[in-house]
Amino acid sequence: MAFYVEWLGFCTNWADRLIGPPVYLQVARADVVLHLCGHPTDGALSSLGRAEVKGLPAFHCNLLRQPPLFAAPVLARAAWSERVLEMTVTDSFGNRIVFCEPASLYA
């Protein structure tokens, strides 16, 4: 929760709680909606997701201004295309999200 809600700025839409921490929840930030599962037998660690966002440079700057609770993300042109900006963040379980946006908006 600290990573997705407090650091990345997602809002919790709903959470399925039995006892204790949520087992399954939905978080959202603008047009990006993630379903997160904390059950140890559901899914694999070190997953990768991609999300296209608007205002990626501003989002990146906002993360850099926060206390360094997580690794500082790097904003760069994608290795596979100069036309795309990417920023990868990694949660404490090794799951990665690559936020991307067309670089032509910032040429």
ABEGO torsion letter per residue (X at the ends): XAAAAAAAGBBBABBBBBBEBBABBBBBBEABBBBBBABAABEBBGBBBBBBBBGAAAAAAAAAABBBABBBBBBBBBAABAABBBBBBBBAAGBBBBBBBBAAAAX
